């Protein structure tokens, strides 16, 4: 998705008489490994997750706008453990602007009568898990609007990860904590710092202002991508960025061979896209 630059976006928001919904999530469930009885128990699970995400004011911010996301939940196993059924699932969430998280281990108890609430008296392996990824998606989204604007939400996600590690459902929470640490690490910061410039460049490119877009894209490459790559070539956040935006980068640098060569060397996984843009 090519987003409006944050100043223009803010103008439109303030000019609007209605408040946009922060999260707009569509959930699909893959439970093909389960029996028909087990599938019946989960019949309304996707709609409950959607309502949990969509029916809540996550962030009070002047850049408030719809963040469209897709969630895929893959139920792998279900087993009885003492007084509860424990589900083991994988979880994928993506946003239109390129935020992406794939969680391989989500363990939670569930019964069909369960209701989802945002008010947790104690650690909730469903509610807190969904809270964690809501904050991770929105933190990355806010980073696109202004300088490191997502920091408070990454802090919220870190607090949840700490709670998760100390709960009776600790599985996977150390990996989630590590994910937050990678994104907020000083070695990743240069790429986060230039995210507003990147999306501004995409907007300018859509407007036909190719040279203005190139100048901003060049800043993203030199001050963000290359700086992170030199310090930590296998940085996970950098890899996520490439996976989401390699075609955008190819379009921004189309015809600028030296920059495309640099990208092809740094991001060999998507080398073909950069080579195609050299012509």
C-alpha positions in Angstrom: 0.0 0.0 0.0 1.3 3.5 -0.9 0.5 5.7 2.1 0.0 9.4 2.3 2.9 11.3 3.9 2.2 11.9 7.6 1.6 15.7 7.4 -0.9 15.4 4.6 -2.5 12.4 6.3 -2.9 14.4 9.5 -4.6 17.2 7.6 -7.2 14.8 6.2 -7.8 13.2 9.6 -8.4 16.5 11.4 -10.6 17.6 8.5 -12.8 14.6 8.9 -15.8 14.6 11.1 -15.5 10.9 12.0 -12.8 9.0 13.8 -11.2 6.2 11.8 -11.0 2.7 13.3 -7.4 1.9 14.3 -7.3 -1.8 13.4 -9.3 -3.5 10.7 -8.4 -7.2 10.8 -9.7 -10.1 8.8 -9.1 -13.5 10.3 -8.9 -16.9 8.6 -8.6 -20.2 10.5 -6.9 -23.3 9.3 -7.9 -26.3 11.5 -7.8 -29.1 8.9 -5.9 -31.3 11.3 -8.7 -31.4 13.8 -11.8 -33.7 14.1 -15.2 -32.4 13.2 -16.1 -32.1 16.9 -13.0 -30.1 17.6 -13.8 -27.9 14.6 -17.2 -27.1 16.0 -15.7 -25.8 19.2 -13.6 -23.4 17.2 -16.5 -22.3 14.8 -16.8 -18.8 16.2 -13.1 -18.4 17.2 -12.1 -16.3 14.1 -15.0 -13.9 14.6 -14.1 -13.5 18.3 -10.5 -12.6 17.4 -11.7 -10.1 14.8 -14.0 -8.4 17.2 -11.2 -8.3 19.8 -8.9 -6.5 17.4 -11.5 -4.3 15.6 -13.8 -3.3 18.4 -11.2 -1.5 20.6 -9.5 1.9 20.7 -5.8 0.8 20.8 -4.1 4.1 20.3 -5.1 7.7 20.9 -3.1 9.5 18.2 -3.5 12.3 15.7 -2.5 10.0 12.9 -5.4 7.7 13.7 -6.5 5.8 10.6 -7.5 2.3 9.4 -4.7 -0.2 9.7 -5.9 -3.0 7.5 -4.5 -6.4 8.5 -4.8 -10.1 7.7 -4.5 -12.8 10.3 -4.1 -16.5 9.6 -4.3 -18.9 12.5 -3.2 -22.5 11.9 -4.3 -24.9 14.6 -1.8 -27.8 14.8 -2.9 -29.9 17.8 -5.3 -29.9 20.7 -4.8 -31.9 23.9 -6.4 -32.3 27.3 -4.2 -31.1 30.1 -5.7 -31.5 33.6 -8.8 -29.3 33.6 -8.4 -27.6 30.3 -8.0 -28.1 26.5 -4.7 -26.7 25.2 -4.4 -25.6 21.6 -1.1 -25.3 19.8 -1.2 -22.9 16.9 0.8 -20.8 14.4 -0.1 -17.2 14.0 0.6 -14.9 11.0 -0.3 -11.2 10.9 0.4 -8.8 8.1 -0.6 -5.2 7.4 -1.0 -3.5 4.0 2.0 -1.2 4.8 4.3 -4.2 5.1 4.4 -5.1 8.8 4.7 -8.8 9.1 5.0 -11.3 12.0 5.0 -15.1 12.0 4.7 -16.8 15.4 5.3 -20.5 15.3 4.3 -21.4 18.8 1.0 -20.1 20.4 -0.3 -22.2 23.2 -3.7 -21.4 24.8 -6.7 -22.9 26.5 -10.1 -22.4 24.9 -13.7 -23.5 25.3 -16.6 -22.4 23.1 -18.3 -20.4 25.9 -15.2 -18.3 26.5 -15.6 -14.5 26.0 -12.7 -12.2 25.1 -12.2 -9.2 27.3 -9.6 -6.4 27.2 -9.7 -6.2 31.0 -7.3 -8.9 32.3 -7.3 -9.6 36.0 -4.4 -12.0 35.4 -2.3 -13.1 32.5 -4.6 -14.2 29.6 -2.8 -16.5 27.0 -5.3 -15.4 24.3 -6.0 -11.7 25.2 -2.4 -10.8 26.0 -1.1 -12.6 22.9 -3.5 -10.6 20.7 -2.6 -7.4 22.6 1.1 -8.1 22.0 0.7 -8.3 18.2 -1.7 -5.4 18.0 0.9 -3.2 19.7 3.7 -4.7 17.4 1.7 -3.9 14.3 0.7 -0.4 15.4 4.2 0.4 16.6 5.6 -0.3 13.2 2.7 1.6 11.6 3.4 4.7 13.8 7.1 4.5 12.8 6.0 5.2 9.2 4.4 8.5 10.3 7.2 10.2 12.3 10.6 9.6 14.0 10.5 6.5 16.2 6.8 7.2 17.1 6.2 3.5 17.8 8.5 3.4 20.9 5.7 3.6 23.5 3.9 0.7 21.9 7.0 -1.4 21.6 7.4 -0.8 25.4 3.8 -2.1 25.9 4.6 -5.2 23.9 7.8 -5.7 26.0 5.7 -5.5 29.2 3.4 -8.2 27.9 6.3 -10.4 26.9 7.7 -10.1 30.4 4.3 -11.1 31.9 4.1 -14.0 29.5 7.4 -15.4 30.5 6.4 -15.4 34.2 2.9 -16.8 33.6 1.8 -20.5 33.6 1.8 -20.3 29.8 5.4 -19.2 29.1 5.9 -21.1 25.8 7.0 -18.7 23.0 7.3 -15.6 25.1 11.1 -15.5 25.2 11.1 -15.5 21.4 8.6 -12.7 21.3 10.6 -10.7 23.8 13.7 -11.2 21.6 11.7 -9.9 18.6 11.0 -6.7 20.4 14.6 -6.4 21.5 15.8 -6.8 17.9 13.4 -4.1 16.5 14.3 -1.6 19.3 18.0 -2.3 19.3 20.4 0.5 18.4 21.7 -1.6 15.5 18.2 -1.6 14.0 17.4 2.1 14.7 18.7 3.6 11.5 16.2 1.7 9.4 13.3 2.7 11.8 14.5 6.3 11.6 14.1 6.5 7.8 10.7 4.8 7.6 8.8 8.1 7.2 11.1 9.0 4.4 10.5 5.7 2.7 6.7 6.1 2.7 7.0 9.7 1.6 9.2 8.5 -1.3 6.5 6.1 -2.3 3.9 8.8 -2.2 6.0 11.1 -4.4 6.6 8.3 -6.8 2.8 7.8 -7.1 2.5 11.5 -7.8 5.0 11.2 -10.7 7.7 13.1 -8.9 10.4 10.6 -9.6 13.5 12.6 -8.8 12.1 13.9 -5.5 11.2 10.3 -4.7 14.7 9.1 -5.7 16.4 11.6 -3.4 14.4 10.4 -0.4 14.9 6.7 -1.4 18.6 7.4 -1.6 18.5 8.6 2.0 16.7 5.5 3.0 19.3 3.3 1.3 22.4 5.2 2.6 21.2 6.2 6.1 19.0 3.2 6.9 19.5 0.0 4.9 23.3 0.2 4.5 23.9 1.3 8.0 22.0 -1.6 9.5 23.5 -4.1 7.0 27.1 -3.0 7.8 26.6 -3.6 11.5 24.3 -6.7 11.3 23.9 -8.2 7.8 21.4 -10.8 9.0 19.3 -8.3 11.0 15.8 -9.8 11.2 14.0 -6.5 10.9 16.0 -5.7 7.8 15.0 -9.0 6.3 11.3 -8.3 7.0 11.7 -4.9 5.4 13.2 -6.5 2.2 10.5 -9.2 2.1 7.7 -6.6 2.3 9.2 -3.8 0.2 11.7 -5.2 -2.4 9.4 -4.4 -5.3 8.9 -0.9 -3.9 12.6 -0.4 -3.7 13.1 -1.7 -7.2 10.5 0.8 -8.4 12.0 3.7 -6.5 15.5 3.0 -7.9 14.4 2.0 -11.4 17.1 3.0 -13.9 19.6 3.9 -11.2 22.0 1.0 -11.7 24.6 1.6 -9.0 21.9 1.7 -6.3 20.2 -1.3 -7.7 23.5 -3.2 -7.7 24.0 -2.3 -4.1 20.5 -3.6 -3.3 21.1 -6.8 -5.3 24.3 -7.5 -3.3 22.7 -6.7 0.1 19.3 -8.5 -0.6 20.4 -11.4 -2.8 17.0 -13.1 -2.2 15.3 -10.5 -4.4 18.2 -9.9 -6.8 16.0 -10.6 -9.9 13.7 -7.7 -9.1 16.6 -5.3 -8.8 18.3 -6.6 -11.9 15.0 -6.3 -13.9 14.8 -2.6 -12.7 18.2 -1.8 -14.2 17.0 -1.9 -17.7 
